[in-house]
Amino acid sequence: MSLAGNERRRELFVRRERPGPEKAPALVEPSKNGPIPVSDAGPADRIAEGLNQIRRADPSFDPSQFLEGARIAFDMIVTAFANGDKAGLRALLSDEVFQQFTTAIDERAAAKETLETRILQFDDADIVEAELLGRNAQVTSKLVSHQINVTRAMDGSIVDGDPEHSIEKTDYWTFARDTRSSDPNWVLVATSSG
């Protein structure tokens, strides 16, 4: 996702190779103790196995609660980025992603530009990757939203975007969490756009 709201700054953000072109079917919400059912072979099997591994490491993990949290985090991060709120971003981002976001905020401030971002609605949220790396869980969510992103110059003129028309954005955000930590919060470790 280009949090800066325009294409000329997309290269400032951490990139991760986007999941394959095939869309994984939505997973059925599992019972608290049972494995996650999968109806198709392929990517869905890998997602289900990753979610099951995370569940074994952290029995409190719930994919539907994770997706709700991802939506909330997305809104918080996008808003904090637009407002240049580095302190608000710090606890939500990995060190590497935080550095990328603060660099973009600093460049925007140096150019005397402001960013206005509004998320009008979420159209879809799915888990497209899940894996357990040692004790660290990583889950990539596909978030489809309608947004208005406008970058303005110091005089208020529009540098990029349209304040009257929303655009549909598909973002792939990867969140990570140490499954042995008492802290239930996930941090953003990678972003990309589709």
Order of alpha helices (4+ residues) and beta strands (2+ residues): alpha-alpha-alpha-alpha-beta-beta-beta-beta-beta
